[in-house]
Amino acid sequence: MKKNPIKKAQFYEKYKNNMVKCSLCPHNCIIKENSTGICGVRKNIGGVLYTLNYGEITALNIDPIEKKPLFHYYPGKKIFSIGTWGCNFKCAFCQNFEISQIHPYSIYKISPEELVDIVVKKNMDMVAFTYSEPIVWYEYVYDTAKKLKENNIKTILITNGYINREPLLKLLHYIDAVNIDLKGFNDEFYKKVIGGEKEPVMENIKILIKNKIHTEVTTLVVTEGNDNKIELEDLFKWLGETSKDIPLHLSRYYSVYKYNKPPTDIIFLKELYQIAKKYLNYVYLGNVWDKSYESTYCPKCGSLIIKREGYNIKIQNIDDKGRCKHCLKEIPIFF
């Protein structure tokens, strides 16, 4: 596979003294010559902003779609999953820090055309940009998603949602589904532990819903980090006001990278599950491995719609019109 050259970035403007201002994400980094932005992958070379990771793939797998996690988008199907290096957040508990926070040693060089060929040959009809942060891979994601759309292959983003409005709207023409990490509801936690702000992420969730992009939300509940019950209830309430049908995944944290607090208490997670169900129709617990908390139930009559045990999926009690067989409540799931 041929080497991919660095590529001129989209969404930046010239600045004084040969500096540039990147406008891809809300950091809006002002970058000196021969320096990179916060993400580490967008570099000012001679007063022009370039992306350093175009076509650079650090992880490539075929996963269950539930692993993303996406529970309401073609349950039980496999999805072609790829990731690069770099991220515009600096989460102390990052599960993929080897590729998001460090330039990895092992990289595949794959052009958009080559990637589409691989996906077609594998008979896959969905591709997820995941593992690290696809937003800082914007040019490659955009070019590849266009070619995937031409081949009737769906494009999915697993993202922190930290992107400015203009680039998001441009990309959405080629995006079919998104899982956004809403990393809490505490401003100080977002700024000090994550390295960003929550408001742009919240606004982008609204944009996705308005543009009819299938959207699911994940919140990793971090011990002594974002685990304030009152703040989390505010998150559930806000999400429910945006749409009661947004699937919410509350995931259990485990010590990793620079954060060494104990794992999230399972009893506390189950309590949060019950609180969230007051505001949202579809709530799931991740990293808990309890089928009763990862299965889908009808929000009207409580019938079991999809039974999940890990990645073993059994679809039941839903008719060919997407309704609960018992009460005819419409269940928003793509099949």
C-alpha positions in Angstrom: 0.0 0.0 0.0 1.4 3.4 -1.0 2.5 6.0 1.4 0.0 8.8 2.1 1.6 12.2 2.1 0.6 14.8 4.7 -2.4 16.7 3.5 -3.5 20.3 3.8 -6.1 20.7 6.5 -9.5 22.1 6.1 -10.9 24.7 8.5 -8.1 27.0 9.4 -7.2 30.7 8.7 -3.9 32.6 8.4 -2.9 34.5 11.5 -0.2 37.1 12.2 3.5 36.2 12.3 3.0 33.1 10.1 0.8 31.5 12.7 -2.5 29.8 11.8 -5.8 29.5 13.7 -7.3 26.0 13.5 -11.2 26.2 13.5 -11.9 22.4 13.4 -12.8 22.1 17.0 -13.7 24.5 19.9 -10.1 24.7 21.1 -9.6 27.0 18.1 -5.8 26.6 18.5 -3.5 29.4 17.4 -0.5 27.4 16.2 3.0 28.8 15.7 5.1 27.7 12.8 6.5 24.1 13.2 4.1 23.4 16.1 1.0 21.3 16.4 -2.3 22.0 18.0 -3.6 20.3 21.2 -4.5 17.2 19.2 -0.9 16.7 18.1 -1.9 15.8 14.5 -2.4 19.2 12.9 0.8 21.1 12.2 1.7 24.6 11.0 4.3 24.1 8.2 5.3 27.4 6.6 2.1 29.2 7.6 -0.1 26.4 6.2 -1.9 23.9 8.4 -1.4 20.2 7.5 -2.9 17.0 8.9 -0.2 14.5 9.9 -2.3 11.4 10.2 -4.1 11.3 6.8 -4.4 7.7 5.8 -2.6 6.5 9.0 -4.4 3.6 10.6 -3.4 2.3 14.0 -6.2 -0.2 14.6 -8.3 -2.2 12.2 -10.9 -4.9 13.2 -14.3 -6.4 12.5 -16.4 -5.9 15.7 -19.9 -6.6 16.9 -21.7 -3.3 16.5 -22.7 -3.5 20.1 -19.1 -3.0 21.0 -19.1 0.6 19.8 -21.6 0.7 21.6 -24.6 1.0 19.3 -27.7 -0.9 20.6 -30.4 0.5 18.3 -28.6 0.4 15.0 -28.7 -3.0 13.2 -28.3 -5.1 16.4 -26.3 -8.3 16.0 -24.4 -7.1 12.9 -20.7 -6.8 12.4 -19.0 -3.5 11.6 -15.6 -2.8 10.0 -13.8 -0.6 12.6 -10.7 1.6 12.1 -8.8 4.2 14.1 -5.9 6.6 13.8 -3.7 8.4 16.4 -4.3 11.7 18.1 -7.1 13.3 20.1 -8.3 16.8 21.0 -9.0 15.7 24.6 -6.5 14.6 27.3 -8.6 12.3 29.5 -6.6 11.0 32.4 -8.5 7.7 32.2 -8.3 7.1 28.4 -8.8 3.5 27.5 -6.9 3.9 24.2 -4.1 6.1 25.4 -1.5 4.1 23.4 -2.9 5.5 20.2 -4.8 8.7 21.3 -2.1 10.3 23.4 1.1 8.8 21.9 2.4 8.4 18.4 2.3 4.6 18.0 5.0 2.5 16.4 2.7 0.4 14.3 0.8 2.2 11.5 -0.9 1.0 8.3 -0.9 3.5 5.4 -4.2 3.1 3.6 -5.8 5.5 1.2 -9.6 6.1 1.1 -9.8 4.2 -2.2 -7.8 1.3 -0.7 -10.0 1.2 2.4 -13.2 1.1 0.4 -11.8 -1.8 -1.6 -10.9 -3.7 1.5 -14.4 -3.1 3.0 -16.1 -4.2 -0.2 -14.0 -7.4 -0.4 -14.8 -8.2 3.2 -18.6 -7.9 2.3 -19.1 -5.3 5.0 -21.7 -2.7 4.7 -20.8 -0.5 7.7 -17.6 1.3 8.7 -16.9 2.8 12.2 -14.3 5.5 12.7 -13.4 4.7 16.3 -10.7 3.8 18.9 -9.1 7.2 19.0 -10.9 10.5 18.0 -12.2 10.7 14.4 -12.7 14.4 14.6 -8.9 15.0 14.5 -8.8 12.7 11.4 -11.3 14.9 9.7 -9.9 15.1 6.2 -9.5 11.3 5.9 -12.9 10.6 7.5 -14.5 13.1 5.1 -12.9 11.8 2.0 -13.5 8.1 2.9 -17.1 8.7 4.0 -17.9 10.2 0.6 -16.5 7.1 -1.2 -18.3 4.8 1.2 -21.6 6.5 0.5 -21.0 6.1 -3.2 -20.7 2.3 -2.5 -23.8 2.2 -0.3 -21.7 1.6 2.8 -22.8 3.3 6.0 -20.4 5.5 8.0 -20.5 5.6 11.8 -18.6 7.9 14.2 -17.6 7.0 17.7 -16.6 10.4 19.0 -16.2 12.9 21.9 -18.3 15.3 19.9 -15.9 18.2 20.3 -16.1 19.8 16.9 -17.2 23.2 15.6 -20.5 23.6 13.9 -19.4 24.3 10.3 -17.2 21.2 9.9 -19.8 19.0 11.6 -22.5 20.1 9.3 -20.3 19.5 6.3 -19.4 16.0 7.4 -23.0 15.0 8.3 -24.0 14.6 4.6 -22.0 11.4 4.7 -22.7 10.1 8.3 -25.4 7.6 9.2 -25.0 7.1 12.9 -23.0 8.5 15.9 -22.2 7.5 19.4 -21.1 10.6 21.4 -19.2 10.5 24.7 -20.8 13.0 27.0 -18.2 12.8 29.7 -20.2 14.3 32.5 -22.1 17.4 33.5 -19.5 19.2 35.6 -17.7 22.1 34.0 -14.6 21.8 36.2 -14.3 18.0 35.4 -14.5 18.7 31.7 -11.9 21.4 31.9 -9.4 19.9 34.3 -9.6 16.2 33.7 -10.9 16.1 30.0 -9.3 19.2 28.6 -12.4 20.8 27.1 -15.9 22.1 27.7 -19.3 20.3 27.8 -21.4 22.9 26.0 -20.2 22.3 22.5 -20.8 18.6 22.9 -24.3 19.2 24.2 -25.0 21.5 21.2 -23.7 18.9 18.8 -26.0 16.3 20.2 -28.9 18.6 19.4 -27.5 19.2 15.9 -27.3 15.4 15.3 -30.9 14.9 16.5 -32.2 17.8 14.4 -30.5 16.4 11.3 -32.0 13.0 11.9 -28.7 11.2 12.4 -29.1 8.1 14.6 -27.5 9.1 17.9 -26.6 7.2 21.0 -24.8 8.7 24.0 -22.2 7.1 26.3 -21.2 8.4 29.7 -18.3 6.7 31.5 -19.1 7.0 35.2 -15.6 7.8 36.8 -15.1 7.2 40.5 -14.4 10.6 42.3 -14.5 12.3 38.9 -18.0 12.8 37.3 -20.0 10.6 39.7 -22.0 13.2 41.5 -25.5 11.9 41.6 -27.2 15.2 41.4 -25.1 16.3 38.4 -25.7 13.0 36.6 -29.5 13.4 37.1 -29.2 16.8 35.5 -27.5 15.1 32.6 -30.3 12.5 32.3 -32.9 15.2 32.5 -31.2 17.4 29.8 -30.8 14.4 27.5 -34.5 13.4 28.0 -35.6 16.9 27.2 -33.6 16.7 24.0 -35.1 13.3 23.1 -36.5 10.6 25.4 -35.6 8.0 22.8 -31.8 8.6 22.8 -30.2 5.4 24.0 -27.9 6.2 26.9 -25.0 3.9 27.8 -23.7 4.3 31.4 -20.3 2.5 31.5 -18.3 1.3 34.4 -14.9 2.8 34.8 -11.7 0.8 35.5 -8.4 2.2 36.5 -6.2 2.9 33.5 -3.6 5.3 32.2 -3.1 8.2 34.7 -6.2 7.7 36.8 -6.1 5.1 39.6 -9.3 5.4 41.5 -11.3 2.2 42.2 -13.7 0.9 39.6 -17.2 2.4 39.6 -19.4 0.7 42.2 -21.9 -1.6 40.5 -24.6 -0.9 43.0 -24.2 2.8 42.4 -24.4 2.3 38.6 -27.6 0.3 39.0 -29.0 3.2 41.1 -28.1 5.6 38.3 -29.8 3.3 35.8 -33.1 3.6 37.7 -32.7 7.4 37.9 -32.0 7.7 34.2 -35.0 5.6 33.4 -37.2 8.4 34.8 -36.1 10.6 31.9 -35.1 8.3 29.1 -36.8 5.3 27.5 -33.6 3.3 26.7 -30.8 3.1 29.3 -28.0 0.5 29.4 -25.1 -0.4 31.7 -21.7 -1.1 30.1 -18.8 -3.1 31.5 -21.2 -4.7 34.0 -22.1 -8.0 32.1 -25.6 -8.3 33.5 -28.1 -9.2 30.8 -31.0 -7.4 32.5 -29.1 -4.1 32.2 -28.0 -4.5 28.6 -31.2 -5.7 27.1 -33.9 -3.6 25.4 -37.4 -3.3 26.9 -40.5 -1.7 25.6 -40.9 1.6 27.5 -44.7 1.3 27.5 -45.4 -2.3 28.6 -42.0 -3.5 29.7 -41.8 -6.5 27.2 -38.3 -7.8 26.4 -37.5 -6.5 22.9 -33.9 -7.5 22.5 -32.1 -9.9 24.8 -28.4 -9.3 25.1 -25.8 -11.5 26.8 -22.5 -9.9 25.9 -22.5 -10.0 22.2 -25.1 -12.7 21.9 -28.2 -11.0 20.6 -31.7 -12.4 20.4 -34.4 -10.2 18.8 -37.9 -10.9 20.1 -41.3 -9.3 20.6 -41.0 -6.8 17.8 -43.0 -6.9 14.6 -42.0 -6.2 11.0 -43.1 -2.6 11.5 -40.8 -2.0 14.4 -43.5 -2.1 17.0 -43.7 -4.0 20.3 -45.8 -7.1 19.6 -47.7 -6.7 22.9 -48.7 -3.1 23.0 -47.8 -1.8 19.4 -45.5 0.9 20.8 -43.0 1.9 18.1 -39.4 1.0 19.1 -36.8 3.2 17.4 -34.3 0.6 16.2 -32.8 0.1 12.8 -32.9 -3.5 11.5 
